[in-house]
Amino acid sequence: EPEVTQTPSHQVTQMGQEVILRCVPISNHLYFYWYRQILGQKVEFLVSFYNNEISEKSEIFDDQFSVERPDGSNFTLKIRSTKLEDSAMYFCASSRMTSGSQETQYFGPGTRLLVL
Amino acid sequence: SQQGEEDPQALSIQEGENATMNCSYKTSINNLQWYRQNSGRGLVHLILIRSNEREKHSGRLRVTLDTSKKSSSLLITASRAADTASYFCATDAFGGADGLTFGKGTHLIIQP
């Protein structure tokens, strides 16, 4: 069964450094998402992406964050200057249909980011 | 309560027993999804129930949805040790917004 994959599984970085988290969504899916889960807290929506542009973003997704689909398979989340509070598990998800919230969102295994 | 709040927060039962988890939400929805998360791992989709559905089954899972009470329940029958995990409900917003809103989850422990 097709899966969403994410790399790396773990990333440790120094505060102020840039990080890029990578995701390969399921191949025939059209909607892509990033979520994060701070340790012990809820999973929070960051951004959705469709047709090569941001469809929706939450208040968390400020100017420090950006997303890109650099080629036909990868979907990336960049954090320009990491802060301690960016430490979290970051999940990529994808869904098949154009109206993302009305279809199942399939999640990747996550990237655990630790900012020191 | 906030959108997508589960209760109980934690549940410990004996293997073979049934486990019931509840979710309440505040705004109108298109659908409600249940996910499982093993400790420190990714989210595994279990079941999606649409707002015009009242009950749905998948293997040992049974989900109900009561839109008048803005609540859903997840029943796992004949529980197994491997069912030990956190279970989350996630809702969309009726306006067709993309992002799912997750609850804090129910941590289920199955005692062998």
HADDOCK unambig.tbl for C-alpha pairs under 7 A between the chains (distance, minus, plus):
assign (segid A and resid 41 and name CA) (segid B and resid 104 and name CA) 6.62 0.50 0.50
assign (segid A and resid 42 and name CA) (segid B and resid 102 and name CA) 6.34 0.50 0.50
assign (segid A and resid 42 and name CA) (segid B and resid 103 and name CA) 6.19 0.50 0.50
assign (segid A and resid 42 and name CA) (segid B and resid 104 and name CA) 5.02 0.50 0.50
assign (segid A and resid 43 and name CA) (segid B and resid 102 and name CA) 5.84 0.50 0.50
assign (segid A and resid 44 and name CA) (segid B and resid 101 and name CA) 6.90 0.50 0.50
assign (segid A and resid 44 and name CA) (segid B and resid 102 and name CA) 6.97 0.50 0.50
assign (segid A and resid 45 and name CA) (segid B and resid 99 and name CA) 5.56 0.50 0.50
assign (segid A and resid 45 and name CA) (segid B and resid 100 and name CA) 6.46 0.50 0.50
assign (segid A and resid 48 and name CA) (segid B and resid 98 and name CA) 6.54 0.50 0.50
assign (segid A and resid 48 and name CA) (segid B and resid 99 and name CA) 6.96 0.50 0.50
assign (segid A and resid 56 and name CA) (segid B and resid 98 and name CA) 6.69 0.50 0.50
assign (segid A and resid 100 and name CA) (segid B and resid 98 and name CA) 5.19 0.50 0.50
assign (segid A and resid 101 and name CA) (segid B and resid 92 and name CA) 5.66 0.50 0.50
assign (segid A and resid 101 and name CA) (segid B and resid 96 and name CA) 6.22 0.50 0.50
assign (segid A and resid 101 and name CA) (segid B and resid 97 and name CA) 6.23 0.50 0.50
assign (segid A and resid 101 and name CA) (segid B and resid 98 and name CA) 4.63 0.50 0.50
assign (segid A and resid 101 and name CA) (segid B and resid 99 and name CA) 6.54 0.50 0.50
assign (segid A and resid 101 and name CA) (segid B and resid 100 and name CA) 6.88 0.50 0.50
assign (segid A and resid 102 and name CA) (segid B and resid 30 and name CA) 6.43 0.50 0.50
assign (segid A and resid 102 and name CA) (segid B and resid 31 and name CA) 6.47 0.50 0.50
assign (segid A and resid 104 and name CA) (segid B and resid 48 and name CA) 6.73 0.50 0.50
assign (segid A and resid 106 and name CA) (segid B and resid 45 and name CA) 6.52 0.50 0.50
assign (segid A and resid 107 and name CA) (segid B and resid 42 and name CA) 6.86 0.50 0.50
assign (segid A and resid 107 and name CA) (segid B and resid 43 and name CA) 5.79 0.50 0.50
assign (segid A and resid 107 and name CA) (segid B and resid 44 and name CA) 6.81 0.50 0.50
assign (segid A and resid 108 and name CA) (segid B and resid 42 and name CA) 6.12 0.50 0.50
assign (segid A and resid 109 and name CA) (segid B and resid 41 and name CA) 6.05 0.50 0.50
assign (segid A and resid 109 and name CA) (segid B and resid 42 and name CA) 3.96 0.50 0.50
assign (segid A and resid 109 and name CA) (segid B and resid 43 and name CA) 6.92 0.50 0.50
assign (segid A and resid 110 and name CA) (segid B and resid 42 and name CA) 5.68 0.50 0.50
